[in-house]
């Protein structure tokens, strides 16, 4: 897979909700070839601190104007530094990295939890001629700003929250069996916490529906050299999530 390293200029870095930000950068060489499910690796400064790049899934890209949209939550020093970026600043951006989703479905169901909903935005747009349905979950209503991002893209949006402040009270995997019995989806795409993906994979297998999952692991190098992001595979092989994934068929992963 072709990848490149460019100086990406910041166009926008704004708060979406709480501690979640939307970062838009110009990176035409990456935006022109990126596919849903791939990610970029950002180097924030020329200093040794922080030493490592930050991996961020591509939430959206526009090949025509050469921009990438990245959505991130402030979780540590690196992402805190990202909040300081201003329009006109530049960051070292490597990508697109990893293998994305396989767009085979005619009736796709997207299942996302928390920040796992970010890469599914671009995936949903890729299905514009065969609109996707999405099942999204979060802790509470304040965290569920995502419906606005999917408006006009997914005709049917189902919501769950841990506290019941909006949508169904419970988890996405509580609602999933009922959706699969009600509608005839031919493929499931999922991204979110490991326990959610494990549950989605088990339910998809029970209903005999092909399922792809995007794994979230910390990736120190992003190019398959450091082995910090490996996961066990059913074949006995340990997969490198950054280069073999982050998207896998569910049956490839030893849950």
N, C-alpha and C positions, 0 to 999 in steps of 0.2 A: 504494500500500500504506500503510495507516494505521501511524503510528509515534508514539511519545510519549517524553517525557523525564521520568523520575521519580527520587526519592530512594529507592534500594533498600536495605533493611536487611539486614545480614549475619546469616545464621542459622548457617552453618557455614563454616569455612575450614580444611581439614585436609589433611595429607599423604596422598597415595595411595601413592606409591612414589617414592623418590629425590627428584628435584626437581619432581615433578608434584603439583599440589594440586587439591582439589575445593572449589569455592566455591558455596554455596547462598544465594540472596538472595530476599527477598520483593519482588515487582514484579507485582501482580495485573493491572494494565492491560496489561502486556506478555505475561505468561503466558497470559492469556485469548485471545490471538489469534496467538501464535507458531506457526510451522509448521516441520517438520523442514528443516534446511539454512539457516535464517536465523541471524542473529547479533545481538549487542548491542555497544554501544560504551560503555566505562566511562571516566568522568573520576574520577581517584583522589583529587585534592585540590582545594582552592580556590586554590592557588598557581599560578604560571606554570611551575613546574618539578615534574613533567614537563608540558610544554605540551599535548601531544596526548593524545587518548583512546586506549584500548587496545581493539581489536576482538577479541571472543571468540565463538566459535560456541556455540550453545545445545545442550548435550548432552542436556538433558531439561527438561521443564516440566510443572507440575501446575496446570491451570487452576482446580481446585477449591480448593486452598489458596494459589494465587497465587505459587508459587515457581518459580525458574529454577535449574537446575544448570549450572555452567560449570566446565570442566576446563582448567587451564593449566599450562604448564611455565615455570619461571623461566629467562628468557633475557636479561634486561637490567634496567635500573633500574626500569622501570614494573612489571614482574611481581615484582621483589623487593619493591617497596612493597606490592604486593597481598598478599604473604605476611604482612604485619604487621596486616592487617585482623582485627578481633576481632568476635565476635557482639555485635550491638547497634550497631556502627558503620554508617555509611551511605555509599553511593557514588552519584554521579550516573550514571544508567543510561539510555541512549537505545536504543530498539528497538521492535518487532523490525525489523531492517534486512535489505535484500536480498531476493532471490527464492529460495525453497526448492525442494525436490525435487518432481517430479511423480509422484504415487503411482498409476501406471498398471499396475504389474506384478502378475501373479498368482503367478509363480515368481521372485521377486527374488533377485539375488545382490549382496551388499554387499562391496566391496573397500576396505579401509582400511589405511593405513600410518602408523605413529607417531601423532602427535597428530591426524592426519586421522581417527582412529577416534572422536573425540569427537562430532561431529555425527551420526554413523551410529547412535549409541545411540538417540536420539529417533526416527530414521527406522525402525530395527528395531522399536521399540515400536508405531509407526504401522501396521505390517504384522501385528499380532498375530493377525488372523483368517486370514491367509495367510502363515504364518511364513517369514521370510527365512533364507537361508544366508549365512554371513559368512566371508570370507577375510581374515585379518588378518596384518600383518607388522610386525616390529620388529627392532632390532639384536640383542637378546639376551633371555634369559628374564626378567631383572629389569625390562625395559621392557614385557614382555607381561603386565601386570596386567589387561588388558582382558577376558579371558574371564569373570572374575567379574561384570563389569558387564553382560555379554550373557547370563549364565546365566538360563535360563527365558524368554528372548526369542527367541533363534535356536536351532533344534533341531540345526543342524549348524554346527560351528565348525572351520575349517581354519586352521592356524597355520604361519607361516614365520618363521625368524630368520636373520639374516646369519651368525651363528656356529654355528647348528645346536644351540644349547643347549636348545631346545624346538621341537617340530614339525619341519617340513621345513627343511633347510639351503639357503637361497637366498632368492629374492625372490618376492613375490606373483605377479608376471607370469610366473615360471617354472612355477607351479602352475596358473595360470588356464586355459591351453588344455586341460589334462587334465580339469578340472572341467566345462568347457563341453562336452566330448565325452561325458562320463559322464552329465550331467544336462541337462535341457531348460529352462534358465533363459530367461525372456522379457524380462528387462531387467537391466541392471547399473548400480549406483550406486557411485561411487568418490570417495574423498577421501584426499589424502595428498601426498607430494612430487611436484613437477612431472614428474620423469622417470618415476615410477610411473604417473601419470595418462596420460602420453603413451603408455606401453606398453599400458595397459588400453584406451585408445581405439583403438589399432591392432588389438589382438586382437579387440575387440568388432566392429570393422568387418569383419575377416576372417571372423568367424562370423555376421555379419549380425544382431547383437543390439543393440537400442537401448541407448544408454549415456548416463547423465548424470554429469558430473564437477563436484565442488565445488572451485574454485580457492582456493589459499591465497596471498594477497598482502597486503602491508602497506597498510593503509587509514588515511590520515591524517585525513580528515574523515568518511568513512563514508556520505556523502550525495550523492556524485557531483559535488562542487564542485572538488576540488583536482586531480583526474586523476592522482593518484600510483599508482593501482592498475590502470591500463588494460592490456589485453592485445589482441593482434592477433586479428581474426576472419576466417574464410574468406570472408566477404562483402566484405572490404576495409575494413570499419568497425573502429575500435578500440573495444572494449567496456570499459565501466566495471565492474570486477569487483564493486564495492560495491553498485551499483544495478541493473545489467543482470544480474548474478550474485548471489552467488558461484556459483550452480549454472547450468551450461550443458549443452545437449546436446553431446556430444563433437564432432560434426561442425561445430559453430559456431566452434570454437577452431582457430586456425592454429598447429599445434604446431611 
